[in-house]
Amino acid sequence: MRSARRWAPDGRAALVQGRDPRAGLGGLGMGMRLVQSGEHSFVILEKSDGVGGTWRDNTYPGASCDIRSHLYWFSFDAQPDRSRVYAFQPEIQANIERLVDRLDLRKHIELGTEVTGARWDDAAGRWTIETAGGERIRARSLITAWGQLNRPTFRDIPGRADFRGDYWHSARWNHDVDLTGKRVACIGSGASAVQFIPEIAPIVSELTVFQRHANYVVPRMDRPYEPGERQEFLDQPDKLQESRDAIYWEHEGWMGAMKQGTPVAAEFTAQARAHLEETVKDPELREKLWPDYPIGCKRIIIADTFYPAMIRDNVHLVTDKIEGVEPTGVRTSDGTLREVDVIIYATGFETLSFNASLDITGRNGLALRDAWREGPQAYLGMSVSGFPNFYMLYGPNTNLGHNSIIAMLECQYGYVLQGLQAGDEQNAALDLRADVQQRFNAELQAELADSSFAGSCNSWYKTAGGKITNNWMGSVEDYKKATARLHVDDYEVVS
């Protein structure tokens, strides 16, 4: 049992940030809300040696947020200075570091602590969290903030280890390798690739982009804020709030693009097509870059510089299927071997293991992986039947295609705080009723059936069988209403 001065044994709550480097905004925001509620007996367990999560991991050239900067921060915290409409990674990471120091959250964070599993003790009514260092930490509640886009995948492309040159995943960028004058292969053309491709294209001798599926790309219209604008936002909080509100409600209006056959979906499709035609004049290249599925089925890309990069003379788009990687390059299904010096895998993330591959065991020895044998599911994305006092942040079916995930996280913080308070009042643990979970998920999947996410494409939003496990069925406002009040009757009181 841990007895270090920074953590009292048998504390109120343990926030597990996962086995991969995280300590991201999800867990830090929950820590802020706990402190604001007067709760100080909690610990944030983090494997890595620093905070930041996604913004710590993704340091590739051009890394930036695709939510406008005024909206991408907690509403319950002092708003930071923003240099531009869409913030780049260094600025966001710096704001996170300042947040942790300003609110003295570091005293609650245990860095370098790799969690290997957690087990509910039926007799004691407590969670026991085990670490790679052999420590056992007990807590009344277990809150997870694993995230959905933090476990890189290489898509099982054969021969990767045979390549003689340098290679890495975009989320683990190797800054020690100078790409100047090199022949580079980029495998993938999704949200990360469209940001770093324009940055590296001007310096490499040749860039070959291997694309499995095209994406809808709409204009970003990013720009730096003028010094006077920045100062005005700092001096006049009401003006900044007006900007936040305007962005939020504009994004809520985009929800229509997440439904098939709506006027908003048609408008976004036309906007994406106009953006493509305005920039890419070569008809063959233009059609290769145009998707063959309804908009919203995959993540919509917001970018100004991707198409201009793709029409450069030293950039080549390949849509043939990759057969495998060989010592000197990448071979495709037409038999062509394209020799390169460096391979960058922009192949996304493993998004379906919401338990971060940890051994989580609930009541009566129920393993979370067994409870999720048919796919991850949770009530409101947070509670799982059979796992008392267990809450997930950014869990199953809480991702969005149209607005800021921070707005969803804020709803979850309020719900979790209600759960902790209800447990105190009952002097017991709360375990979600199985019928509540089943009814909610049946209604959820029925609502999602006519969404764009269910369209004719393969995406990280759903399983191979077509079950949508990542995305919420409606707007943020819908989620606010659903999570505004925790109903104790939805839970079994476990004494």
C-alpha positions as CSV (number, residue, x, y, z in Angstrom):
1,M,0.0,0.0,0.0
2,R,1.4,3.4,-1.0
3,S,2.1,5.7,1.9
4,A,4.0,8.5,0.1
5,R,3.4,12.0,1.4
6,R,1.7,13.0,-1.8
7,W,-0.9,10.3,-1.6
8,A,-2.9,9.1,1.4
9,P,-3.9,5.4,1.2
10,D,-7.6,4.6,0.7
11,G,-8.2,8.0,-0.8
12,R,-11.3,9.4,-2.5
13,A,-10.5,8.9,-6.1
14,A,-7.8,7.7,-8.5
15,L,-7.7,9.1,-12.0
16,V,-5.9,6.7,-14.3
17,Q,-4.5,8.3,-17.4
18,G,-3.6,5.1,-19.2
19,R,-0.6,3.0,-20.1
20,D,0.4,5.3,-23.0
21,P,1.8,8.8,-22.3
22,R,-1.3,10.9,-21.6
23,A,-2.0,13.2,-18.6
24,G,-4.1,15.1,-21.0
25,L,-6.8,17.7,-20.7
26,G,-9.5,15.1,-19.8
27,G,-7.9,14.0,-16.5
28,L,-6.5,17.5,-15.7
29,G,-9.9,19.0,-16.1
30,M,-11.4,16.4,-13.8
31,G,-8.7,17.3,-11.3
32,M,-9.6,21.0,-11.5
33,R,-13.2,20.3,-10.9
34,L,-12.4,18.1,-7.9
35,V,-10.3,20.8,-6.4
36,Q,-13.0,23.4,-7.1
37,S,-15.6,21.2,-5.4
38,G,-13.4,21.1,-2.3
39,E,-12.0,17.6,-2.8
40,H,-8.3,17.2,-2.4
41,S,-8.0,13.4,-1.6
42,F,-7.3,12.2,-5.1
43,V,-4.4,11.2,-7.3
44,I,-3.7,11.3,-11.1
45,L,-1.7,8.3,-12.1
46,E,0.4,8.9,-15.3
47,K,2.9,6.6,-17.0
48,S,5.0,9.2,-18.7
49,D,7.3,11.8,-17.3
50,G,5.2,14.8,-18.2
51,V,1.7,16.2,-18.8
52,G,-0.1,17.1,-22.0
53,G,-1.6,13.9,-23.4
54,T,-2.3,14.4,-27.1
55,W,-0.5,17.7,-27.1
56,R,2.5,16.2,-25.5
57,D,2.7,13.2,-27.9
58,N,1.9,14.9,-31.2
59,T,4.8,17.1,-32.0
60,Y,4.9,16.6,-35.8
61,P,5.5,19.7,-37.9
62,G,2.3,21.7,-38.3
63,A,0.5,19.9,-35.4
64,S,-2.5,22.0,-34.5
65,C,-6.1,21.8,-33.2
66,D,-9.0,21.7,-35.6
67,I,-11.3,23.5,-33.1
68,R,-10.9,27.2,-33.1
69,S,-8.7,28.3,-30.2
70,H,-11.2,30.5,-28.3
71,L,-13.5,27.4,-27.8
72,Y,-10.7,24.9,-27.1
73,W,-10.4,25.5,-23.3
74,F,-12.3,24.9,-20.1
75,S,-15.2,27.4,-19.5
76,F,-14.6,27.1,-15.8
77,D,-11.0,28.3,-16.0
78,A,-9.3,31.6,-16.8
79,Q,-9.0,31.9,-20.5
80,P,-5.4,31.9,-21.9
81,D,-4.0,34.2,-24.5
82,R,-4.3,32.9,-28.0
83,S,-2.1,33.9,-30.9
84,R,-4.3,32.7,-33.8
85,V,-7.7,31.4,-34.8
86,Y,-6.4,27.8,-34.7
87,A,-3.7,27.1,-32.1
88,F,-0.6,25.1,-32.9
89,Q,0.7,22.3,-30.6
90,P,3.4,24.3,-28.8
91,E,1.0,27.0,-27.7
92,I,-1.6,24.5,-26.5
93,Q,1.1,22.4,-24.6
94,A,2.4,25.6,-23.0
95,N,-1.1,26.5,-21.8
96,I,-1.5,23.1,-20.3
97,E,1.8,23.4,-18.5
98,R,0.8,26.8,-17.1
99,L,-2.5,25.4,-16.0
100,V,-0.9,22.6,-14.0
101,D,1.4,25.0,-12.3
102,R,-1.1,27.8,-11.8
103,L,-3.6,25.5,-10.0
104,D,-1.0,23.5,-8.2
105,L,-2.2,20.3,-9.7
106,R,1.3,18.7,-9.7
107,K,0.9,17.7,-6.1
108,H,-1.9,15.4,-7.2
109,I,0.0,13.9,-10.2
110,E,2.2,10.8,-9.9
111,L,4.3,10.8,-13.0
112,G,6.2,7.7,-14.1
113,T,3.5,5.5,-12.6
114,E,2.4,2.8,-15.1
115,V,-1.0,1.3,-14.1
116,T,-1.2,-2.4,-15.0
117,G,-4.7,-3.2,-13.6
118,A,-7.4,-2.4,-11.2
119,R,-9.8,-4.7,-9.2
120,W,-12.9,-4.0,-7.3
121,D,-12.9,-5.5,-3.8
122,D,-16.4,-6.6,-3.0
123,A,-15.8,-7.0,0.7
124,A,-14.0,-3.7,1.2
125,G,-16.0,-1.7,-1.3
126,R,-12.8,-0.2,-2.7
127,W,-10.8,-0.3,-5.9
128,T,-7.2,-1.6,-5.8
129,I,-5.0,-0.2,-8.5
130,E,-1.8,-2.0,-9.3
131,T,1.3,-0.4,-10.9
132,A,4.3,-1.8,-12.8
133,G,6.4,-0.8,-9.8
134,G,4.6,-3.2,-7.6
135,E,2.5,-0.5,-5.7
136,R,-1.1,-1.1,-4.7
137,I,-3.3,1.9,-4.4
138,R,-6.7,1.8,-2.9
139,A,-9.4,4.3,-3.7
140,R,-13.2,4.6,-3.3
141,S,-13.7,5.6,-6.9
142,L,-11.8,4.9,-10.2
143,I,-12.0,7.5,-12.9
144,T,-10.3,6.8,-16.2
145,A,-9.1,9.3,-18.8
146,W,-7.6,7.1,-21.4
147,G,-8.7,9.0,-24.4
148,Q,-9.6,7.6,-27.8
149,L,-6.7,8.8,-30.1
150,N,-3.5,7.9,-28.2
151,R,-2.5,4.3,-29.1
152,P,-0.7,4.5,-32.4
153,T,-1.4,1.7,-34.9
154,F,0.6,0.7,-38.0
155,R,-2.3,-1.2,-39.6
156,D,-0.4,-4.4,-39.6
157,I,1.5,-3.4,-42.8
158,P,3.8,-6.4,-43.5
159,G,7.6,-5.9,-43.6
160,R,7.8,-2.7,-41.6
161,A,10.7,-4.0,-39.5
162,D,12.6,-4.9,-42.7
163,F,13.0,-1.3,-43.9
164,R,16.6,-0.1,-43.8
165,G,15.8,3.6,-43.5
166,D,14.3,5.6,-40.8
167,Y,10.6,5.2,-40.0
168,W,8.2,6.3,-37.3
169,H,4.5,7.0,-36.5
170,S,3.4,10.6,-36.9
171,A,2.4,10.6,-33.2
172,R,6.0,9.7,-32.2
173,W,7.8,12.0,-34.5
174,N,11.6,11.6,-34.8
175,H,13.0,15.1,-34.7
176,D,16.6,13.8,-34.9
177,V,16.1,13.0,-38.6
178,D,16.6,15.9,-41.0
179,L,14.2,15.3,-43.9
180,T,15.9,17.9,-46.1
181,G,16.6,16.4,-49.6
182,K,15.3,13.0,-48.7
183,R,12.8,10.8,-50.5
184,V,9.9,10.4,-48.0
185,A,6.9,8.1,-48.0
186,C,3.8,9.1,-46.1
187,I,1.4,6.2,-45.5
188,G,-2.0,7.8,-44.8
189,S,-3.7,11.0,-45.6
190,G,-5.9,11.7,-42.6
191,A,-6.1,14.4,-40.0
192,S,-2.4,14.3,-39.0
193,A,-1.0,13.8,-42.5
194,V,-2.8,16.8,-43.9
195,Q,-1.0,19.0,-41.3
196,F,2.5,17.8,-41.7
197,I,2.5,17.1,-45.5
198,P,2.5,20.9,-46.3
199,E,5.3,21.4,-43.8
200,I,7.7,18.8,-45.1
201,A,6.9,18.9,-48.8
202,P,9.0,22.0,-49.5
203,I,12.1,20.5,-48.0
204,V,12.1,16.9,-49.2
205,S,13.3,15.9,-52.6
206,E,10.3,13.7,-53.2
207,L,7.2,12.9,-51.2
208,T,5.0,10.0,-52.0
209,V,1.6,9.9,-50.3
210,F,-0.1,6.5,-50.0
211,Q,-3.8,7.1,-49.7
212,R,-6.3,4.4,-48.8
213,H,-9.4,6.6,-48.8
214,A,-9.9,10.2,-49.7
215,N,-11.3,12.7,-47.2
216,Y,-13.6,15.6,-47.4
217,V,-11.6,18.8,-46.9
218,V,-13.2,22.1,-46.1
219,P,-11.4,25.5,-45.8
220,R,-9.8,26.3,-42.5
221,M,-9.4,30.1,-43.0
222,D,-6.8,30.3,-40.2
223,R,-4.9,33.4,-39.4
224,P,-2.9,35.0,-36.6
225,Y,-4.7,37.5,-34.4
226,E,-3.5,41.0,-34.6
227,P,-1.8,42.3,-31.5
228,G,-4.7,44.7,-30.9
229,E,-7.2,41.9,-31.2
230,R,-5.3,39.7,-28.7
231,Q,-5.1,42.5,-26.2
232,E,-8.8,43.3,-26.6
233,F,-9.7,39.7,-25.8
234,L,-7.5,39.8,-22.7
235,D,-8.9,43.1,-21.5
236,Q,-12.5,42.4,-22.3
237,P,-13.6,38.9,-21.1
238,D,-17.1,39.6,-22.3
239,K,-15.8,40.0,-25.9
240,L,-13.9,36.7,-25.6
241,Q,-17.0,35.0,-24.2
242,E,-19.0,36.3,-27.2
243,S,-16.4,34.8,-29.5
244,R,-16.6,31.4,-27.7
245,D,-20.4,31.4,-27.8
246,A,-20.5,32.3,-31.5
247,I,-18.1,29.5,-32.3
248,Y,-19.9,27.0,-30.1
249,W,-23.3,27.6,-31.7
250,E,-21.9,27.6,-35.2
251,H,-20.4,24.2,-34.5
252,E,-23.7,23.0,-33.1
253,G,-25.2,24.0,-36.4
254,W,-22.8,21.7,-38.1
255,M,-24.5,18.7,-36.5
256,G,-26.7,18.4,-39.6
257,A,-23.7,17.3,-41.5
258,M,-23.6,14.2,-39.3
259,K,-27.0,13.1,-40.6
260,Q,-27.4,11.6,-44.0
261,G,-29.4,13.5,-46.6
262,T,-29.7,16.8,-44.7
263,P,-29.4,20.3,-46.2
264,V,-26.4,20.9,-44.0
265,A,-24.7,17.7,-45.3
266,A,-25.4,18.9,-48.8
267,E,-24.0,22.3,-48.0
268,F,-20.8,20.9,-46.5
269,T,-20.4,18.5,-49.5
270,A,-20.7,21.4,-51.9
271,Q,-18.2,23.5,-49.9
272,A,-15.7,20.6,-49.9
273,R,-16.1,20.1,-53.7
274,A,-15.6,23.8,-54.4
275,H,-12.5,23.9,-52.3
276,L,-11.1,21.0,-54.2
277,E,-11.9,22.3,-57.6
278,E,-10.6,25.8,-56.8
279,T,-7.2,24.4,-55.8
280,V,-6.6,21.2,-57.8
281,K,-6.9,21.7,-61.6
282,D,-5.6,18.3,-62.7
283,P,-8.9,16.3,-63.2
284,E,-7.2,12.9,-62.5
285,L,-5.6,14.1,-59.3
286,R,-8.8,15.8,-58.3
287,E,-10.9,12.7,-58.6
288,K,-8.4,10.7,-56.6
289,L,-8.8,13.2,-53.8
290,W,-12.6,13.1,-53.9
291,P,-14.3,10.6,-51.5
292,D,-16.8,7.9,-52.6
293,Y,-18.9,7.9,-49.4
294,P,-21.3,10.4,-47.8
295,I,-19.8,13.3,-45.9
296,G,-19.4,12.8,-42.1
297,C,-18.9,9.0,-42.5
298,K,-15.2,9.7,-41.8
299,R,-13.7,12.6,-40.0
300,I,-14.1,15.9,-42.0
301,I,-10.7,17.5,-42.6
302,I,-10.4,21.3,-42.0
303,A,-7.3,22.5,-43.9
304,D,-6.2,25.3,-46.2
305,T,-2.7,24.0,-47.1
306,F,-3.2,20.3,-47.9
307,Y,-4.4,20.7,-51.5
308,P,-1.7,23.2,-52.4
309,A,0.9,20.8,-51.1
310,M,-0.5,17.9,-53.2
311,I,-0.2,19.8,-56.5
312,R,3.6,20.4,-56.0
313,D,5.8,18.8,-58.6
314,N,7.7,16.7,-56.0
315,V,4.6,15.3,-54.4
316,H,3.0,12.2,-55.8
317,L,-0.3,10.6,-54.7
318,V,-0.6,6.8,-54.8
319,T,-4.0,5.1,-54.4
320,D,-2.9,1.5,-55.2
321,K,-3.1,-0.9,-52.2
322,I,0.1,-1.4,-50.3
323,E,1.3,-5.0,-50.4
324,G,4.1,-4.5,-48.0
325,V,7.3,-2.7,-47.0
326,E,10.6,-3.9,-48.3
327,P,14.2,-3.0,-47.2
328,T,14.4,-0.1,-49.7
329,G,10.8,1.1,-50.0
330,V,7.1,0.4,-50.4
331,R,5.6,-2.1,-52.8
332,T,2.0,-1.7,-54.1
333,S,-0.5,-4.1,-55.6
334,D,0.4,-3.2,-59.1
335,G,3.9,-4.6,-58.5
336,T,5.7,-1.2,-58.3
337,L,8.4,-0.7,-55.7
338,R,8.8,2.9,-54.7
339,E,12.2,3.4,-53.1
340,V,12.4,5.9,-50.3
341,D,14.8,7.0,-47.5
342,V,12.2,7.6,-44.8
343,I,8.7,6.2,-44.1
344,I,6.2,8.2,-41.9
345,Y,3.2,6.2,-40.8
346,A,0.1,8.5,-40.5
347,T,-1.9,5.3,-39.9
348,G,-4.0,6.6,-37.0
349,F,-4.8,5.0,-33.7
350,E,-6.3,1.9,-32.1
351,T,-9.6,3.3,-31.0
352,L,-11.7,0.4,-29.8
353,S,-9.9,-0.8,-26.7
354,F,-11.3,1.8,-24.3
355,N,-9.8,-0.1,-21.4
356,A,-6.3,0.8,-22.7
357,S,-5.5,-2.9,-22.6
358,L,-5.5,-2.9,-18.8
359,D,-7.0,-5.7,-16.7
360,I,-10.0,-4.1,-15.1
361,T,-12.1,-6.4,-12.9
362,G,-15.4,-5.4,-11.3
363,R,-18.0,-7.1,-9.1
364,N,-17.9,-10.9,-8.7
365,G,-14.7,-11.1,-10.8
366,L,-16.3,-9.7,-14.0
367,A,-13.5,-8.6,-16.4
368,L,-14.2,-5.4,-18.4
369,R,-13.0,-7.1,-21.6
370,D,-15.6,-9.9,-21.0
371,A,-18.3,-7.3,-20.4
372,W,-17.3,-5.7,-23.7
373,R,-17.1,-8.9,-25.7
374,E,-19.5,-7.6,-28.3
375,G,-18.0,-4.1,-28.3
376,P,-17.4,-1.3,-25.8
377,Q,-20.5,0.4,-24.4
378,A,-21.2,2.5,-21.4
379,Y,-24.2,4.5,-20.0
380,L,-23.7,8.0,-21.3
381,G,-20.2,7.0,-22.1
382,M,-19.3,6.9,-18.4
383,S,-20.7,4.1,-16.3
384,V,-20.5,0.3,-16.9
385,S,-22.8,-2.2,-15.2
386,G,-20.9,-4.5,-12.8
387,F,-18.2,-1.9,-12.1
388,P,-19.2,0.2,-9.0
389,N,-17.8,3.7,-8.5
390,F,-16.2,3.5,-11.9
391,Y,-16.5,6.4,-14.3
392,M,-14.9,6.9,-17.7
393,L,-14.0,10.3,-19.3
394,Y,-14.2,10.4,-23.1
395,G,-15.5,6.8,-23.1
396,P,-17.6,4.9,-25.7
397,N,-19.9,7.0,-27.8
398,T,-18.8,10.4,-26.6
399,N,-16.7,11.5,-29.5
400,L,-18.0,14.2,-31.8
401,G,-17.8,15.0,-35.5
402,H,-18.9,18.6,-35.2
403,N,-17.9,20.3,-32.0
404,S,-15.3,20.5,-29.2
405,I,-14.8,17.4,-27.0
406,I,-14.0,19.7,-24.1
407,A,-17.7,20.7,-24.1
408,M,-18.5,17.0,-23.7
409,L,-15.9,16.5,-21.0
410,E,-17.4,19.4,-19.0
411,C,-20.7,17.5,-19.0
412,Q,-19.0,14.4,-17.7
413,Y,-17.2,16.2,-14.9
414,G,-20.5,17.5,-13.5
415,Y,-22.0,14.0,-13.7
416,V,-19.1,12.3,-12.0
417,L,-19.1,14.9,-9.2
418,Q,-22.8,14.1,-8.7
419,G,-21.9,10.4,-8.5
420,L,-19.3,10.9,-5.9
421,Q,-21.6,13.0,-3.8
422,A,-24.5,10.5,-4.1
423,G,-22.1,7.7,-3.0
424,D,-21.2,9.8,0.1
425,E,-24.8,10.4,0.9
426,Q,-25.6,6.7,0.6
427,N,-22.4,5.7,2.3
428,A,-22.1,3.1,-0.4
429,A,-20.9,2.5,-4.0
430,L,-23.1,3.0,-7.1
431,D,-23.3,0.3,-9.7
432,L,-25.2,1.0,-12.9
433,R,-28.2,-1.3,-13.4
434,A,-27.8,-3.7,-16.3
435,D,-31.3,-2.9,-17.7
436,V,-30.5,0.9,-17.8
437,Q,-27.3,0.2,-19.7
438,Q,-29.0,-2.1,-22.2
439,R,-31.9,0.3,-22.8
440,F,-29.6,3.3,-23.3
441,N,-27.4,1.5,-25.8
442,A,-30.3,0.1,-27.8
443,E,-31.7,3.6,-28.2
444,L,-28.2,4.9,-28.9
445,Q,-27.5,2.5,-31.7
446,A,-31.0,3.0,-33.2
447,E,-30.4,6.8,-33.3
448,L,-27.0,6.3,-34.9
449,A,-28.3,3.9,-37.6
450,D,-29.2,6.9,-39.9
451,S,-26.2,9.0,-39.0
452,S,-23.4,9.7,-41.4
453,F,-21.2,7.6,-39.2
454,A,-23.1,4.6,-40.3
455,G,-22.4,5.4,-44.0
456,S,-20.6,3.3,-46.6
457,C,-17.0,3.7,-45.4
458,N,-14.5,2.2,-43.0
459,S,-13.7,4.5,-40.1
460,W,-12.3,4.5,-36.6
461,Y,-15.8,5.4,-35.4
462,K,-17.1,1.8,-35.7
463,T,-16.2,-1.8,-35.4
464,A,-15.6,-4.1,-38.4
465,G,-19.1,-5.3,-37.9
466,G,-20.5,-1.8,-38.3
467,K,-21.3,-1.0,-34.6
468,I,-20.6,2.6,-33.9
469,T,-18.6,2.6,-30.6
470,N,-16.9,6.0,-30.6
471,N,-19.4,8.7,-31.6
472,W,-22.3,10.4,-29.7
473,M,-25.7,10.3,-31.4
474,G,-26.6,14.0,-31.2
475,S,-25.5,17.5,-30.4
476,V,-23.6,18.7,-27.3
477,E,-26.8,20.3,-26.2
478,D,-28.4,16.9,-26.3
479,Y,-25.6,15.5,-24.2
480,K,-25.9,18.3,-21.7
481,K,-29.5,17.5,-21.1
482,A,-28.9,13.8,-20.8
483,T,-26.1,14.3,-18.2
484,A,-27.4,17.2,-16.3
485,R,-28.7,15.1,-13.5
486,L,-27.5,11.7,-12.1
487,H,-30.5,9.6,-11.2
488,V,-29.6,7.4,-8.3
489,D,-32.5,5.1,-9.3
490,D,-30.4,4.2,-12.4
491,Y,-27.9,2.6,-10.0
492,E,-27.8,-0.3,-7.6
493,V,-26.6,0.9,-4.2
494,V,-23.8,-1.4,-3.1
495,S,-23.1,-1.2,0.6
